[in-house]
């Protein structure tokens, strides 16, 4: 049961991989995306104006379908979604005193909290804890361990019948004697 379930999960994941990869190709604005070209379109709208804004914009991912598949930060993205997110970031930062270290820290935390509230944790370019990265690895190792344990258990019981117990041998002898007496 478990190996079949794991096989189905792997097959579904592999079957959907081309859909995720193609998501960026369906958005016309992101076709032939090139960060080095001169005309960057909306990338020039709402650029970072302070080092805090640069740090925050480097820590947030664009939320449009094409950019999510490519994991492009809002600082580097040239689409309208990123411009809107940059505007939101600059709006939140404007309400803080960025001249002090505590003001910059509070402002950056407020921006990240605001973006997570609006778009969920998928907006973060870096997860908030190491556990987010370790969880899939631990799950894979645990799944492989469970798979190996079930195969080992099956191999132990599958080849043949278990050896007869002394009680089974005694009952078989009694049955043979009764059958011989009735013939």
CORWO-V214834 format. One record per backbone hydrogen bond with DSSP energy under -1.0 kcal/mol. CO is the residue of the C=O (numbers start at 1). NH is the residue of the N-H. Records with the same first field share a line. If there is no record, write none. Layout:
# CORWO-V214834
CO: NH ; NH
This chain:
# CORWO-V214834
1: 5
2: 6
3: 7
4: 8
5: 9
6: 10
7: 11
8: 12
9: 13
10: 14
11: 15
12: 16
16: 20
17: 21
18: 22
27: 30
28: 31
30: 33
38: 40
40: 43
41: 44
42: 45
50: 54
51: 55
52: 56
53: 57
54: 58
57: 75
59: 125
60: 74
64: 68
65: 69
67: 71 ; 72
72: 62
73: 77
79: 83
80: 84
81: 85
82: 86
83: 87
84: 88
85: 89
86: 90
87: 91
88: 92
89: 93
90: 94
92: 95
93: 96
100: 104
101: 105
102: 106
103: 107
104: 108
105: 109
106: 110
107: 111
108: 112
109: 113
110: 114
111: 115
112: 116
113: 117
114: 118
115: 119
116: 120
120: 123
121: 124
123: 61
130: 134
131: 135
134: 138
135: 139
136: 140
137: 141
138: 142
139: 143
140: 144
141: 145
142: 146
143: 147
144: 148
145: 149
146: 150
147: 151
148: 152
149: 153
150: 154
151: 155
152: 156
153: 157
154: 158
165: 169
166: 170
167: 171
168: 172
169: 173
170: 174
171: 175
172: 176
173: 177
174: 178
175: 179
176: 180
177: 181
178: 182
